[in-house]
Amino acid sequence: MDEILGQVLRNAVWERLDMLSELANRADAPSLLSVARSELPRLTEGWRAMLAAHEPDEKGNCPVCSTRWRQQKAPCSVWQAAYEHLVAGGLAPSQSNARHAEKKAKTRQSSAPGRLANAR
């Protein structure tokens, strides 16, 4: 059951991101403004929550990415991705990111029904 729920949640998130990318690439200016006003606060709050969970502890380790046997020094991959996408110029979607998203979407669409059927 957890596997099915996990797949449903992942698919919903990917679909939402795909929809937002589609809007960013094809919507007219008034629609973009409306979407930006509603979605940017949600997206920034999501980033903040995720980054807060990955904030280094007093030893400089990421509490989420670390395991009992292997400590992950900061910055972990989540902080690195945040920097790459939010600071180092990754805010605007690139053509390669769009192609990557399309490829992932096709993979999800073709594999999701089989996974759900097999998981039952």
N, C-alpha and C positions, 0 to 999 in steps of 0.2 A: 504494500500500500504506500509506504513512504517513497518508493521508487517512482510510482505512478504520480503521486503528488509533486515530487521533485521535477519530473518531466513536464507536468502541466504548468508549474510555476515558471520554469525556464522558458518554455514556449511562449507564455504570456509576456514575459519580459522582452524576449527577442522580438515578438510581434509589435510591442509598443515602441521599441527602439526603431524597428523598420518603418513604422508609421510616421514617427517623428522625422526620420531621415527623408522619407518621401515628401513630407510637408515642407521641410527645409529646402529641398531641391526643386519643388514644382509649384508651391502655393504662391498666390499673389501677395502683394505687400500688406494689405489689410488683414488677410488671414494669418500671415506670418506674425504680425504684431499681436493679434489675439492669442495665438498659440504661445508666443514668447512670454506674454504676460501670465499665462496660466501655467506653463510648463517649466520655465526657468526657475521659479522658486522651488518647485518640487524637485527638479534635478539637482539644484544646489544643496537643498536639504538632504537629499539622498547621498550626495558626495560627502557632505559634512558628517552624516551618521556613519558611513563606511569608514571614513578617515579617523573618526573618533575611536572606533573599535580597533583600528590598527595603530593607534598612537603608542609610541614606544614606552615601555615600563621604565622603572628606575635604573635598570641595568642596560637600557638601550636596545631591548629586544621587542619585537612585535609580539604581543600576546596571542594574536589570532594565528599567525603564520608559524609560530614556534611550536615545537613538540617537546615532550619530556626529554627526548634523546638528542634533539637538534634545535638549538636556538637560532632564530632568524634575526640577525642584526638589522636595525633600521638603517636606511629606509628599505622597507619590504617592497614586494612587487606592486602592491596596491598604491603605495605612496609614489613609486616610480611611475606607474601609469597615470596617476593624478597629475604629476608634474608634466609628463610628456603631453597629455591632452589638454590641460588647463593653462599651463604656463609657457611651455616651449613651442607654442604655435599649433597645437593640435585641436584648437577649437573649431576651425573650419574643416568640414569633412573633405578628405582628399579623394581623388578618383580611385586610388588603390583601396582605400577604406570602403568606398561604395561597392567596388567589385567584390571585395572580401565579404561584405554584408550580404550581397546578392547570392554568392556561392553558399554561405552558411544558411541562408533562408531556404534555398533549394534543397540542401542536405537535410534540414530539419523537416521540411514538408514531406520529403520522400521517406524519411526514417521514422517519423513520429508515430504513424498508425501501427506500423509493425512492432515497434517497441511497446506500445500500450497493449496491443493484442497479446504479445508474448509475455508481458508482465502479469497478465491475469491468470 
